[in-house]
Amino acid sequence: MPNEPEEPTPSLYDPRNKLNDLSSKEWTYALGSVLFTRYPTRGANSMAHHIRRAHPSPKPPQLIAELLRFFTKKHGTVLDLFSGAGGSLLACSLEERIGIGIDLNPDYQQLYNSASDYLNLPRQTYSIGDVCNPETYVKLLTHDVDLVIADPPYSSMLARKRTGHRAKRGSAQATPFSADTADLGNMDHQEFFAKLHESILLASRYLRHHGHLIMFIKDLQPTAEHHNMLHADVVDLLHDLAHLRFRGYRIWHDANINRFPFGYPHTFVSNQTHQFILIFRKE
């Protein structure tokens, strides 16, 4: 009788793990410095992308779900400061977490509601409010949260008229997140950083001890005046918040982003198909 194949050694969960529900093998996989993804944008597996795409920069729920599995336990509470089309809230429903989202724009709340209903997922809490207003948090939160997610609009980047090759291939129309003057996406560089600092200071007060804050940041193209590595600027910006310790970053490479011959045929201009996921822990 031929030998039967041996069963793989199970990967054990350590009961001392207070952060998540992962085994050691799953934990090791989640420590990869680069997240390479190509999530479907059409069909049944696109997580209602045809609805969410009305937002200028919707985050894939599948990506957020992977982060939730590392930074929270089942039934943990997640606060999303810039909810947009609600990708993080959809991920909370998928992963059995409690999601609380905040955004200025009620149109995006409707996108989330439509996507959630389309996917037959329970709706999480989505509040219209200003993340720089302390009353926003007082009305929403009755206990500390396990994870804060921030995917802020990047200063006035999307409010600028498109130029060059991208304008030739598509619309030159600017695509701001909203017309609200309180929207970080409508502020100049200096005001953007001041308001971002204010919002993180307020939200982190509701973050539990040893809870995490993760922030998505996309760099801008360098100029003669500044390197525009926004991820480094944000780490410097939050350095004075002694209760938050920077723990490093992961790089999300989105293979769905099209590439263009920027700078051709004269000079190097990078196609930025990645974003930094900055990771902070409350000490």
Secondary structure, DSSP 8 states (H G I E B T S, - for coil): --------------TT--S-S--HHHHHHHT-SEEEE---SSSGGGSSHHHHTTSSS---HHHHHHHHHHH--TT-EEEESS-TTTHHHHHHHHTT-EEEEEES-HHHHHHHHHHHHHTT----EEEE--TT-HHHHHHH-SS-EEEEEE----TTGGGS---HHHHHHS------S-S-TT-GGGS-HHHHHHHHHHHHHHHHTTEEEEEEEEEEE------SS----HHHHHHHHGGG-TTEEEEEEEEEEETTS----TTTTTS------EEEEEEEEE-
